[in-house]
Amino acid sequence: MADLSVTAGAMTGPRGQKPKRALSPTNIMLYGTLIVIAVYYLIPLYVMVVTSLKGMPEIRMGNIFSPPMEITFQPWVKAWSEACTGINCDGLSRGFMNSVYITVPSVIISIAIASVNGYALANWKFKGSEAFFTILILGAFIPFQVMIYPIAILLGSVGLFGSLTGLVLVHTIFGMPILTLLFRNYFSSMPEELFKAARVDGAGFWSIYFRIMLPMSMPIFVVAVILQVTGIWNDFLFGVIYSSNELYPMTVQLNNIVNSVQGVKEYNVNMAATLLTGLVPLIIYFISGKLFVRGIAAGAVKG
């Protein structure tokens, strides 16, 4: 009988769907499109890197795609500590520290407040909560340019215009709507039974937040950190308007270096300065990229 069963199985053959070919027309089109897009975005980065490693005599030869014949890191050194940004010739180093002083407190304060807001709106319904949430979200769609003058007047009236504290306050407020939406959607996607069980056990608002919600929210916190660090670190508009010359962030100093009309145009220094300015957001994203995708997916489950 066993032999007959084996023979019958061999005659009928394997069951299930036929394996897809690795080089099917769909896969060729998909991977071909991805390769073209990747090359499109990587070519400018390649040009920036190789240009930043060349000396000016080699750059004047005109072939921007050729690798450097003699690698030099002098453009990076000059961009960091010697390039002139207006009347100061200390490179991007001062702007880097200003950006750190702006970004770190802005990210921490905005995420801390937005996470509590999202938690309260998702799990602790109160009278007018939906109206409050709607008004808060509307703030995410108001163009920044509309608020420039009123914020300047407000900061000037409280003595914070032209200070790092005022700039931190601006970034914190403008990051609140979108972060609150992300945290609210993420907390809404969590099993409601966890919240109800904690309430039955007598846990209060802060106890549930710190002991249950916070340990389970690492992906969305990573998303919030990446969004805020990228947005604040790359900001130019608020930095050039609400800060003073000595407190300019890195992006404003980069603009001063690249658009300088004095002396010889040093393209290798400009490229090195641009790469240095964008290095922090890139490092943070590459370190936590997987958690970023998980958090975005989880935060988009419920509206």
C-alpha positions as CSV (number, residue, x, y, z in Angstrom):
1,M,0.0,0.0,0.0
2,A,2.8,2.4,0.8
3,D,4.4,1.8,-2.6
4,L,1.1,2.5,-4.3
5,S,0.7,5.8,-2.4
6,V,4.2,6.9,-3.4
7,T,3.6,6.0,-7.0
8,A,0.3,7.9,-7.0
9,G,1.9,10.9,-5.5
10,A,4.7,10.8,-8.1
11,M,2.1,10.6,-10.9
12,T,0.0,13.5,-9.7
13,G,3.1,15.8,-9.2
14,P,3.5,18.7,-6.7
15,R,0.5,20.7,-5.8
16,G,0.2,24.5,-5.3
17,Q,1.0,27.5,-7.3
18,K,3.8,27.3,-9.9
19,P,6.9,29.2,-8.8
20,K,7.4,32.5,-10.4
21,R,10.3,33.0,-12.7
22,A,13.0,35.2,-11.3
23,L,13.4,37.1,-14.7
24,S,9.7,37.5,-15.5
25,P,8.8,40.7,-17.4
26,T,7.2,42.2,-14.3
27,N,10.4,41.7,-12.2
28,I,12.5,43.1,-15.0
29,M,10.4,46.2,-15.2
30,L,10.2,46.6,-11.5
31,Y,14.0,46.2,-10.8
32,G,14.8,48.2,-13.9
33,T,12.7,51.1,-12.7
34,L,14.3,51.0,-9.2
35,I,17.8,50.9,-10.7
36,V,17.1,53.9,-12.9
37,I,15.6,55.9,-9.9
38,A,18.6,54.9,-7.7
39,V,21.1,56.0,-10.4
40,Y,19.2,59.3,-10.9
41,Y,19.5,60.2,-7.2
42,L,23.0,58.8,-6.7
43,I,24.7,60.6,-9.6
44,P,24.5,64.1,-7.9
45,L,25.8,62.6,-4.6
46,Y,28.7,60.9,-6.5
47,V,29.6,64.2,-8.2
48,M,29.5,66.0,-4.8
49,V,31.8,63.4,-3.2
50,V,34.4,63.2,-5.9
51,T,34.4,67.0,-6.4
52,S,35.0,67.5,-2.6
53,L,38.1,65.3,-2.8
54,K,39.7,67.1,-5.7
55,G,41.9,70.2,-5.8
56,M,40.9,73.3,-7.8
57,P,43.4,72.7,-10.7
58,E,41.9,69.3,-11.3
59,I,38.3,70.6,-11.1
60,R,39.2,73.3,-13.7
61,M,40.0,70.4,-16.2
62,G,36.2,70.0,-16.5
63,N,35.5,66.3,-16.1
64,I,33.1,66.3,-13.2
65,F,32.5,62.5,-13.3
66,S,36.1,61.4,-13.2
67,P,37.4,60.2,-9.8
68,P,40.1,62.3,-8.2
69,M,43.6,61.7,-9.5
70,E,45.0,62.8,-6.2
71,I,42.7,62.7,-3.2
72,T,42.8,65.7,-0.8
73,F,40.8,66.3,2.3
74,Q,41.9,70.0,2.5
75,P,38.4,71.2,1.1
76,W,36.8,69.4,4.1
77,V,39.1,71.0,6.6
78,K,38.6,74.4,5.1
79,A,34.8,73.9,5.0
80,W,34.7,72.9,8.6
81,S,37.1,75.4,10.2
82,E,38.4,78.0,7.7
83,A,35.7,79.0,5.2
84,C,34.3,82.5,5.5
85,T,30.6,82.9,6.3
86,G,30.2,86.7,6.2
87,I,32.6,88.4,8.5
88,N,33.6,85.2,10.3
89,C,36.1,82.8,8.8
90,D,35.7,79.8,11.2
91,G,33.8,77.5,8.7
92,L,30.8,75.5,9.7
93,S,32.0,74.5,13.1
94,R,30.2,77.3,14.9
95,G,27.0,76.7,12.9
96,F,27.2,73.0,13.7
97,M,27.1,73.7,17.4
98,N,24.3,76.2,17.0
99,S,22.3,73.6,15.1
100,V,22.9,71.1,17.9
101,Y,21.8,73.6,20.5
102,I,18.6,74.2,18.4
103,T,17.8,70.7,17.4
104,V,18.3,68.7,20.6
105,P,15.9,70.6,22.9
106,S,13.4,71.2,20.1
107,V,13.2,67.4,19.3
108,I,13.0,66.4,23.0
109,I,10.4,68.9,24.0
110,S,8.2,68.6,20.9
111,I,8.2,64.8,21.0
112,A,7.5,64.7,24.8
113,I,4.5,67.0,24.5
114,A,3.2,65.4,21.3
115,S,3.4,61.9,22.6
116,V,1.3,62.8,25.7
117,N,-1.1,64.7,23.5
118,G,-1.5,61.7,21.1
119,Y,-1.9,59.3,24.1
120,A,-4.6,61.5,25.7
121,L,-6.5,62.0,22.4
122,A,-6.4,58.3,21.6
123,N,-7.2,56.8,25.1
124,W,-8.7,59.5,27.3
125,K,-11.7,61.0,25.5
126,F,-12.8,64.3,27.0
127,K,-15.4,66.8,26.1
128,G,-14.3,68.7,23.0
129,S,-11.4,66.3,22.3
130,E,-12.3,65.9,18.6
131,A,-12.7,69.6,18.1
132,F,-9.3,70.2,19.8
133,F,-7.7,67.5,17.6
134,T,-9.2,69.0,14.4
135,I,-7.9,72.5,15.3
136,L,-4.5,71.1,16.1
137,I,-4.3,69.2,12.8
138,L,-5.3,72.3,10.8
139,G,-2.1,73.9,12.1
140,A,-0.1,71.4,10.1
141,F,-1.5,72.8,6.8
142,I,-1.0,76.5,7.5
143,P,1.9,77.7,5.4
144,F,4.9,78.8,7.5
145,Q,5.2,82.0,5.5
146,V,1.8,83.2,6.8
147,M,3.1,83.0,10.4
148,I,6.5,84.6,10.0
149,Y,5.5,88.2,10.8
150,P,3.2,87.4,13.8
151,I,5.8,85.1,15.3
152,A,8.5,87.8,14.9
153,I,6.3,90.3,16.7
154,L,5.5,87.7,19.5
155,L,9.1,86.8,20.0
156,G,10.2,90.4,20.0
157,S,7.5,91.3,22.7
158,V,8.8,88.6,25.0
159,G,12.5,89.3,24.4
160,L,13.3,86.1,22.5
161,F,13.8,87.4,19.0
162,G,17.3,86.6,17.7
163,S,18.0,84.0,20.4
164,L,18.4,80.3,20.3
165,T,15.6,79.9,22.9
166,G,13.2,81.7,20.6
167,L,14.2,79.4,17.7
168,V,13.7,76.3,19.8
169,L,10.2,77.6,20.8
170,V,9.3,78.1,17.1
171,H,10.4,74.6,16.0
172,T,8.7,73.0,19.0
173,I,5.3,74.7,18.2
174,F,5.5,74.0,14.4
175,G,6.4,70.3,15.0
176,M,3.5,69.7,17.3
177,P,0.5,69.1,14.9
178,I,2.0,66.4,12.7
179,L,3.7,64.7,15.7
180,T,0.4,64.6,17.6
181,L,-1.3,63.0,14.6
182,L,1.4,60.3,14.4
183,F,1.3,59.5,18.1
184,R,-2.5,59.6,18.2
185,N,-2.8,57.1,15.3
186,Y,-0.1,54.9,16.8
187,F,-1.7,54.7,20.2
188,S,-5.1,54.1,18.6
189,S,-3.7,51.0,16.8
190,M,-2.7,49.4,20.1
191,P,-5.1,46.7,21.5
192,E,-7.8,48.5,23.6
193,E,-7.8,45.6,26.0
194,L,-4.4,46.6,27.4
195,F,-5.7,50.0,28.3
196,K,-9.0,48.6,29.8
197,A,-7.1,46.0,31.8
198,A,-4.8,48.6,33.3
199,R,-7.7,50.8,34.2
200,V,-9.4,47.8,36.0
201,D,-6.2,47.3,37.9
202,G,-6.4,50.9,39.1
203,A,-3.6,52.4,36.9
204,G,-4.0,56.2,36.3
205,F,-3.1,58.5,33.4
206,W,0.7,58.7,33.9
207,S,1.1,55.1,35.1
208,I,-0.4,53.7,31.9
209,Y,1.6,56.1,29.8
210,F,5.0,55.2,31.3
211,R,4.5,51.5,32.1
212,I,2.4,50.3,29.1
213,M,2.3,52.8,26.2
214,L,5.9,54.1,26.3
215,P,7.7,50.7,26.3
216,M,5.6,49.6,23.3
217,S,6.1,52.8,21.3
218,M,9.8,52.7,20.2
219,P,9.0,52.6,16.4
220,I,6.9,55.7,16.5
221,F,9.4,57.6,18.7
222,V,12.1,56.8,16.1
223,V,9.8,58.1,13.3
224,A,9.2,61.3,15.3
225,V,13.0,61.7,16.0
226,I,13.9,61.3,12.3
227,L,11.2,63.7,11.2
228,Q,12.0,66.4,13.7
229,V,15.8,66.1,13.3
230,T,15.6,66.2,9.5
231,G,13.1,69.1,9.5
232,I,14.9,71.2,12.1
233,W,18.5,70.5,11.1
234,N,17.7,71.2,7.4
235,D,15.6,74.4,8.2
236,F,16.8,77.6,6.6
237,L,13.8,79.9,6.7
238,F,13.4,80.1,10.5
239,G,17.1,80.1,11.1
240,V,17.8,83.1,8.9
241,I,14.8,85.1,10.2
242,Y,14.7,84.4,14.0
243,S,18.4,84.1,14.8
244,S,21.3,86.6,14.7
245,N,24.6,86.5,12.9
246,E,26.5,84.8,15.8
247,L,23.7,82.2,16.3
248,Y,23.1,81.2,12.7
249,P,22.5,77.4,12.2
250,M,24.6,75.3,9.9
251,T,22.2,75.7,6.9
252,V,22.4,79.5,7.0
253,Q,26.2,79.4,7.2
254,L,26.3,76.9,4.3
255,N,24.2,79.4,2.2
256,N,26.7,82.1,3.1
257,I,29.7,80.0,2.0
258,V,28.1,78.8,-1.3
259,N,26.8,82.2,-2.3
260,S,29.8,84.2,-1.3
261,V,30.9,86.6,-4.1
262,Q,34.3,87.4,-2.6
263,G,37.4,85.6,-3.9
264,V,37.7,82.6,-6.2
265,K,34.7,80.2,-6.3
266,E,36.0,77.0,-4.6
267,Y,33.6,74.3,-5.7
268,N,35.4,71.6,-3.8
269,V,34.9,73.5,-0.5
270,N,31.2,74.2,-1.4
271,M,30.6,70.4,-2.0
272,A,32.4,69.5,1.2
273,A,30.3,72.0,3.2
274,T,27.1,70.7,1.7
275,L,28.0,67.1,2.6
276,L,29.0,68.1,6.1
277,T,25.7,69.9,6.6
278,G,23.6,66.9,5.5
279,L,25.6,64.3,7.4
280,V,23.7,64.3,10.7
281,P,20.2,63.5,9.3
282,L,21.7,60.8,7.0
283,I,23.5,59.1,9.8
284,I,20.4,59.0,12.0
285,Y,18.2,57.7,9.2
286,F,20.6,54.9,8.2
287,I,21.0,53.8,11.8
288,S,17.2,53.6,12.5
289,G,15.8,53.1,9.0
290,K,14.0,49.8,9.7
291,L,12.3,51.2,12.8
292,F,11.3,54.3,10.7
293,V,9.4,52.1,8.2
294,R,7.7,50.1,11.0
295,G,6.6,53.2,12.8
296,I,5.2,54.9,9.7
297,A,3.2,51.7,8.8
298,A,1.9,51.4,12.4
299,G,1.0,55.1,12.7
300,A,-1.0,55.0,9.5
301,V,-3.4,52.2,10.6
302,K,-6.2,54.4,12.0
303,G,-7.1,58.0,11.2
